[in-house]
Amino acid sequence: MAILKASEIREFSIDEMNEKIAELKRELMKEGVNKSTGGAPSNPGKIKEIKKTIARILTIINEKEAKALNA
């Protein structure tokens, strides 16, 4: 999965964002299992980037929900 930019994420609906989070968490778990079994990661910075993308999506979801409450 490609790393998503904030501008790309903002175009998604909240349901689509939740689907992306689930997909990223599955990928993160797969990478973690690979790391814990002693396998060499295909891309050493991939775990960090996945975590950052998940946090970015969650931040944008919180922004949208706060905006909806204030509107």
Backbone atoms as SQL, in Angstrom:
CREATE TABLE atoms (id INTEGER PRIMARY KEY, chain TEXT, resi INTEGER, resn TEXT, atom TEXT, x REAL, y REAL, z REAL);
INSERT INTO atoms VALUES
  (1, 'A', 1, 'MET', 'N', 0.846, -1.181, 0.000),
  (2, 'A', 1, 'MET', 'CA', 0.000, 0.000, 0.000),
  (3, 'A', 1, 'MET', 'C', 0.884, 1.234, 0.000),
  (4, 'A', 2, 'ALA', 'N', 0.536, 2.160, -0.840),
  (5, 'A', 2, 'ALA', 'CA', 1.293, 3.407, -0.910),
  (6, 'A', 2, 'ALA', 'C', 0.957, 4.287, 0.295),
  (7, 'A', 3, 'ILE', 'N', 1.937, 5.063, 0.686),
  (8, 'A', 3, 'ILE', 'CA', 1.724, 5.988, 1.787),
  (9, 'A', 3, 'ILE', 'C', 0.863, 7.143, 1.280),
  (10, 'A', 4, 'LEU', 'N', -0.159, 7.475, 2.035),
  (11, 'A', 4, 'LEU', 'CA', -1.114, 8.497, 1.618),
  (12, 'A', 4, 'LEU', 'C', -0.749, 9.857, 2.196),
  (13, 'A', 5, 'LYS', 'N', -0.935, 10.877, 1.390),
  (14, 'A', 5, 'LYS', 'CA', -0.723, 12.244, 1.853),
  (15, 'A', 5, 'LYS', 'C', -2.018, 12.770, 2.455),
  (16, 'A', 6, 'ALA', 'N', -1.905, 13.785, 3.287),
  (17, 'A', 6, 'ALA', 'CA', -3.078, 14.336, 3.968),
  (18, 'A', 6, 'ALA', 'C', -4.103, 14.856, 2.965),
  (19, 'A', 7, 'SER', 'N', -3.642, 15.475, 1.884),
  (20, 'A', 7, 'SER', 'CA', -4.577, 16.001, 0.887),
  (21, 'A', 7, 'SER', 'C', -5.362, 14.874, 0.218),
  (22, 'A', 8, 'GLU', 'N', -4.731, 13.718, 0.027),
  (23, 'A', 8, 'GLU', 'CA', -5.434, 12.572, -0.553),
  (24, 'A', 8, 'GLU', 'C', -6.442, 11.999, 0.441),
  (25, 'A', 9, 'ILE', 'N', -6.052, 11.946, 1.704),
  (26, 'A', 9, 'ILE', 'CA', -6.912, 11.374, 2.738),
  (27, 'A', 9, 'ILE', 'C', -8.165, 12.216, 2.929),
  (28, 'A', 10, 'ARG', 'N', -8.029, 13.535, 2.850),
  (29, 'A', 10, 'ARG', 'CA', -9.175, 14.423, 3.065),
  (30, 'A', 10, 'ARG', 'C', -10.284, 14.220, 2.030),
  (31, 'A', 11, 'GLU', 'N', -9.961, 13.654, 0.886),
  (32, 'A', 11, 'GLU', 'CA', -10.959, 13.398, -0.154),
  (33, 'A', 11, 'GLU', 'C', -11.829, 12.185, 0.167),
  (34, 'A', 12, 'PHE', 'N', -11.378, 11.319, 1.084),
  (35, 'A', 12, 'PHE', 'CA', -12.119, 10.112, 1.441),
  (36, 'A', 12, 'PHE', 'C', -13.258, 10.428, 2.395),
  (37, 'A', 13, 'SER', 'N', -14.268, 9.555, 2.379),
  (38, 'A', 13, 'SER', 'CA', -15.314, 9.646, 3.397),
  (39, 'A', 13, 'SER', 'C', -14.787, 8.957, 4.658),
  (40, 'A', 14, 'ILE', 'N', -15.498, 9.125, 5.751),
  (41, 'A', 14, 'ILE', 'CA', -15.053, 8.527, 7.010),
  (42, 'A', 14, 'ILE', 'C', -15.063, 7.002, 6.911),
  (43, 'A', 15, 'ASP', 'N', -16.037, 6.440, 6.198),
  (44, 'A', 15, 'ASP', 'CA', -16.075, 4.986, 6.023),
  (45, 'A', 15, 'ASP', 'C', -14.859, 4.489, 5.243),
  (46, 'A', 16, 'GLU', 'N', -14.492, 5.201, 4.202),
  (47, 'A', 16, 'GLU', 'CA', -13.312, 4.829, 3.419),
  (48, 'A', 16, 'GLU', 'C', -12.043, 4.930, 4.265),
  (49, 'A', 17, 'MET', 'N', -11.985, 5.945, 5.122),
  (50, 'A', 17, 'MET', 'CA', -10.822, 6.104, 5.993),
  (51, 'A', 17, 'MET', 'C', -10.728, 4.939, 6.972),
  (52, 'A', 18, 'ASN', 'N', -11.857, 4.512, 7.513),
  (53, 'A', 18, 'ASN', 'CA', -11.851, 3.375, 8.439),
  (54, 'A', 18, 'ASN', 'C', -11.396, 2.096, 7.734),
  (55, 'A', 19, 'GLU', 'N', -11.786, 1.934, 6.460),
  (56, 'A', 19, 'GLU', 'CA', -11.339, 0.779, 5.685),
  (57, 'A', 19, 'GLU', 'C', -9.825, 0.829, 5.476),
  (58, 'A', 20, 'LYS', 'N', -9.292, 2.023, 5.188),
  (59, 'A', 20, 'LYS', 'CA', -7.850, 2.178, 4.991),
  (60, 'A', 20, 'LYS', 'C', -7.097, 1.866, 6.279),
  (61, 'A', 21, 'ILE', 'N', -7.648, 2.301, 7.422),
  (62, 'A', 21, 'ILE', 'CA', -7.008, 2.013, 8.703),
  (63, 'A', 21, 'ILE', 'C', -6.948, 0.509, 8.931),
  (64, 'A', 22, 'ALA', 'N', -8.045, -0.192, 8.657),
  (65, 'A', 22, 'ALA', 'CA', -8.068, -1.646, 8.837),
  (66, 'A', 22, 'ALA', 'C', -7.040, -2.317, 7.924),
  (67, 'A', 23, 'GLU', 'N', -6.957, -1.855, 6.692),
  (68, 'A', 23, 'GLU', 'CA', -5.997, -2.413, 5.742),
  (69, 'A', 23, 'GLU', 'C', -4.553, -2.164, 6.205),
  (70, 'A', 24, 'LEU', 'N', -4.289, -0.951, 6.682),
  (71, 'A', 24, 'LEU', 'CA', -2.948, -0.615, 7.164),
  (72, 'A', 24, 'LEU', 'C', -2.586, -1.410, 8.415),
  (73, 'A', 25, 'LYS', 'N', -3.552, -1.637, 9.297),
  (74, 'A', 25, 'LYS', 'CA', -3.279, -2.407, 10.505),
  (75, 'A', 25, 'LYS', 'C', -2.953, -3.863, 10.167),
  (76, 'A', 26, 'ARG', 'N', -3.639, -4.419, 9.156),
  (77, 'A', 26, 'ARG', 'CA', -3.311, -5.777, 8.710),
  (78, 'A', 26, 'ARG', 'C', -1.888, -5.835, 8.157),
  (79, 'A', 27, 'GLU', 'N', -1.539, -4.828, 7.360),
  (80, 'A', 27, 'GLU', 'CA', -0.194, -4.772, 6.793),
  (81, 'A', 27, 'GLU', 'C', 0.854, -4.600, 7.888),
  (82, 'A', 28, 'LEU', 'N', 0.549, -3.780, 8.892),
  (83, 'A', 28, 'LEU', 'CA', 1.463, -3.572, 10.010),
  (84, 'A', 28, 'LEU', 'C', 1.667, -4.871, 10.790),
  (85, 'A', 29, 'MET', 'N', 0.590, -5.608, 11.000),
  (86, 'A', 29, 'MET', 'CA', 0.692, -6.868, 11.711),
  (87, 'A', 29, 'MET', 'C', 1.547, -7.855, 10.913),
  (88, 'A', 30, 'LYS', 'N', 1.359, -7.885, 9.608),
  (89, 'A', 30, 'LYS', 'CA', 2.145, -8.776, 8.764),
  (90, 'A', 30, 'LYS', 'C', 3.633, -8.435, 8.836),
  (91, 'A', 31, 'GLU', 'N', 3.942, -7.152, 8.795),
  (92, 'A', 31, 'GLU', 'CA', 5.339, -6.720, 8.894),
  (93, 'A', 31, 'GLU', 'C', 5.916, -7.048, 10.275),
  (94, 'A', 32, 'GLY', 'N', 5.105, -6.881, 11.319),
  (95, 'A', 32, 'GLY', 'CA', 5.556, -7.196, 12.672),
  (96, 'A', 32, 'GLY', 'C', 5.850, -8.667, 12.855),
  (97, 'A', 33, 'VAL', 'N', 5.018, -9.515, 12.272),
  (98, 'A', 33, 'VAL', 'CA', 5.248, -10.959, 12.347),
  (99, 'A', 33, 'VAL', 'C', 6.538, -11.307, 11.612),
  (100, 'A', 34, 'ASN', 'N', 6.728, -10.709, 10.457),
  (101, 'A', 34, 'ASN', 'CA', 7.945, -10.954, 9.681),
  (102, 'A', 34, 'ASN', 'C', 9.178, -10.539, 10.480),
  (103, 'A', 35, 'LYS', 'N', 9.095, -9.409, 11.154),
  (104, 'A', 35, 'LYS', 'CA', 10.220, -8.915, 11.959),
  (105, 'A', 35, 'LYS', 'C', 10.475, -9.831, 13.157),
  (106, 'A', 36, 'SER', 'N', 9.408, -10.264, 13.821),
  (107, 'A', 36, 'SER', 'CA', 9.570, -11.070, 15.032),
  (108, 'A', 36, 'SER', 'C', 10.091, -12.474, 14.735),
  (109, 'A', 37, 'THR', 'N', 9.844, -12.972, 13.533),
  (110, 'A', 37, 'THR', 'CA', 10.351, -14.299, 13.186),
  (111, 'A', 37, 'THR', 'C', 11.786, -14.254, 12.694),
  (112, 'A', 38, 'GLY', 'N', 12.347, -13.062, 12.648),
  (113, 'A', 38, 'GLY', 'CA', 13.747, -12.930, 12.259),
  (114, 'A', 38, 'GLY', 'C', 13.955, -12.674, 10.795),
  (115, 'A', 39, 'GLY', 'N', 12.896, -12.479, 10.061),
  (116, 'A', 39, 'GLY', 'CA', 13.016, -12.201, 8.635),
  (117, 'A', 39, 'GLY', 'C', 13.508, -10.787, 8.397),
  (118, 'A', 40, 'ALA', 'N', 14.194, -10.618, 7.307),
  (119, 'A', 40, 'ALA', 'CA', 14.686, -9.286, 6.949),
  (120, 'A', 40, 'ALA', 'C', 13.553, -8.488, 6.317),
  (121, 'A', 41, 'PRO', 'N', 13.325, -7.260, 6.765),
  (122, 'A', 41, 'PRO', 'CA', 12.252, -6.459, 6.177),
  (123, 'A', 41, 'PRO', 'C', 12.609, -6.049, 4.746),
  (124, 'A', 42, 'SER', 'N', 11.599, -6.012, 3.886),
  (125, 'A', 42, 'SER', 'CA', 11.843, -5.608, 2.506),
  (126, 'A', 42, 'SER', 'C', 12.185, -4.125, 2.442),
  (127, 'A', 43, 'ASN', 'N', 11.590, -3.369, 3.350),
  (128, 'A', 43, 'ASN', 'CA', 11.855, -1.933, 3.423),
  (129, 'A', 43, 'ASN', 'C', 11.946, -1.582, 4.910),
  (130, 'A', 44, 'PRO', 'N', 13.124, -1.239, 5.402),
  (131, 'A', 44, 'PRO', 'CA', 13.303, -1.025, 6.844),
  (132, 'A', 44, 'PRO', 'C', 12.423, 0.073, 7.443),
  (133, 'A', 45, 'GLY', 'N', 12.066, 1.086, 6.701),
  (134, 'A', 45, 'GLY', 'CA', 11.260, 2.175, 7.234),
  (135, 'A', 45, 'GLY', 'C', 9.773, 1.991, 7.045),
  (136, 'A', 46, 'LYS', 'N', 9.358, 0.846, 6.550),
  (137, 'A', 46, 'LYS', 'CA', 7.951, 0.629, 6.224),
  (138, 'A', 46, 'LYS', 'C', 7.051, 0.636, 7.460),
  (139, 'A', 47, 'ILE', 'N', 7.492, 0.019, 8.548),
  (140, 'A', 47, 'ILE', 'CA', 6.675, -0.038, 9.765),
  (141, 'A', 47, 'ILE', 'C', 6.416, 1.369, 10.284),
  (142, 'A', 48, 'LYS', 'N', 7.440, 2.195, 10.314),
  (143, 'A', 48, 'LYS', 'CA', 7.298, 3.570, 10.787),
  (144, 'A', 48, 'LYS', 'C', 6.334, 4.356, 9.900),
  (145, 'A', 49, 'GLU', 'N', 6.447, 4.191, 8.594),
  (146, 'A', 49, 'GLU', 'CA', 5.573, 4.912, 7.667),
  (147, 'A', 49, 'GLU', 'C', 4.114, 4.464, 7.803),
  (148, 'A', 50, 'ILE', 'N', 3.893, 3.176, 8.015),
  (149, 'A', 50, 'ILE', 'CA', 2.528, 2.681, 8.198),
  (150, 'A', 50, 'ILE', 'C', 1.915, 3.287, 9.455),
  (151, 'A', 51, 'LYS', 'N', 2.690, 3.325, 10.549),
  (152, 'A', 51, 'LYS', 'CA', 2.193, 3.909, 11.797),
  (153, 'A', 51, 'LYS', 'C', 1.862, 5.389, 11.617),
  (154, 'A', 52, 'LYS', 'N', 2.713, 6.111, 10.894),
  (155, 'A', 52, 'LYS', 'CA', 2.473, 7.534, 10.654),
  (156, 'A', 52, 'LYS', 'C', 1.213, 7.752, 9.822),
  (157, 'A', 53, 'THR', 'N', 1.008, 6.893, 8.827),
  (158, 'A', 53, 'THR', 'CA', -0.175, 7.022, 7.979),
  (159, 'A', 53, 'THR', 'C', -1.442, 6.757, 8.774),
  (160, 'A', 54, 'ILE', 'N', -1.419, 5.743, 9.647),
  (161, 'A', 54, 'ILE', 'CA', -2.577, 5.454, 10.497),
  (162, 'A', 54, 'ILE', 'C', -2.880, 6.667, 11.381),
  (163, 'A', 55, 'ALA', 'N', -1.850, 7.246, 11.977),
  (164, 'A', 55, 'ALA', 'CA', -2.045, 8.419, 12.836),
  (165, 'A', 55, 'ALA', 'C', -2.583, 9.596, 12.027),
  (166, 'A', 56, 'ARG', 'N', -2.093, 9.773, 10.811),
  (167, 'A', 56, 'ARG', 'CA', -2.559, 10.866, 9.946),
  (168, 'A', 56, 'ARG', 'C', -4.047, 10.708, 9.631),
  (169, 'A', 57, 'ILE', 'N', -4.469, 9.485, 9.327),
  (170, 'A', 57, 'ILE', 'CA', -5.883, 9.231, 9.020),
  (171, 'A', 57, 'ILE', 'C', -6.742, 9.485, 10.253),
  (172, 'A', 58, 'LEU', 'N', -6.305, 8.999, 11.413),
  (173, 'A', 58, 'LEU', 'CA', -7.079, 9.210, 12.642),
  (174, 'A', 58, 'LEU', 'C', -7.210, 10.697, 12.970),
  (175, 'A', 59, 'THR', 'N', -6.155, 11.467, 12.736),
  (176, 'A', 59, 'THR', 'CA', -6.194, 12.911, 12.984),
  (177, 'A', 59, 'THR', 'C', -7.226, 13.578, 12.090),
  (178, 'A', 60, 'ILE', 'N', -7.249, 13.204, 10.826),
  (179, 'A', 60, 'ILE', 'CA', -8.197, 13.815, 9.887),
  (180, 'A', 60, 'ILE', 'C', -9.625, 13.409, 10.225),
  (181, 'A', 61, 'ILE', 'N', -9.830, 12.173, 10.671),
  (182, 'A', 61, 'ILE', 'CA', -11.169, 11.751, 11.105),
  (183, 'A', 61, 'ILE', 'C', -11.626, 12.615, 12.282),
  (184, 'A', 62, 'ASN', 'N', -10.742, 12.827, 13.254),
  (185, 'A', 62, 'ASN', 'CA', -11.089, 13.658, 14.412),
  (186, 'A', 62, 'ASN', 'C', -11.398, 15.090, 13.989),
  (187, 'A', 63, 'GLU', 'N', -10.661, 15.625, 13.028),
  (188, 'A', 63, 'GLU', 'CA', -10.918, 16.986, 12.529),
  (189, 'A', 63, 'GLU', 'C', -12.301, 17.067, 11.894),
  (190, 'A', 64, 'LYS', 'N', -12.634, 16.064, 11.070),
  (191, 'A', 64, 'LYS', 'CA', -13.939, 16.070, 10.392),
  (192, 'A', 64, 'LYS', 'C', -15.077, 15.958, 11.400),
  (193, 'A', 65, 'GLU', 'N', -14.900, 15.103, 12.407),
  (194, 'A', 65, 'GLU', 'CA', -15.955, 14.943, 13.412),
  (195, 'A', 65, 'GLU', 'C', -16.128, 16.204, 14.247),
  (196, 'A', 66, 'ALA', 'N', -15.033, 16.859, 14.593),
  (197, 'A', 66, 'ALA', 'CA', -15.114, 18.108, 15.368),
  (198, 'A', 66, 'ALA', 'C', -15.782, 19.197, 14.528),
  (199, 'A', 67, 'LYS', 'N', -15.474, 19.234, 13.258),
  (200, 'A', 67, 'LYS', 'CA', -16.063, 20.219, 12.362),
  (201, 'A', 67, 'LYS', 'C', -17.575, 19.987, 12.232),
  (202, 'A', 68, 'ALA', 'N', -17.980, 18.723, 12.189),
  (203, 'A', 68, 'ALA', 'CA', -19.396, 18.395, 12.079),
  (204, 'A', 68, 'ALA', 'C', -20.155, 18.775, 13.345),
  (205, 'A', 69, 'LEU', 'N', -19.509, 18.640, 14.494),
  (206, 'A', 69, 'LEU', 'CA', -20.159, 19.018, 15.754),
  (207, 'A', 69, 'LEU', 'C', -20.321, 20.521, 15.886),
  (208, 'A', 70, 'ASN', 'N', -19.345, 21.280, 15.382),
  (209, 'A', 70, 'ASN', 'CA', -19.390, 22.725, 15.479),
  (210, 'A', 70, 'ASN', 'C', -20.270, 23.371, 14.415),
  (211, 'A', 71, 'ALA', 'N', -20.561, 22.645, 13.381),
  (212, 'A', 71, 'ALA', 'CA', -21.347, 23.219, 12.279),
  (213, 'A', 71, 'ALA', 'C', -22.818, 23.213, 12.569);
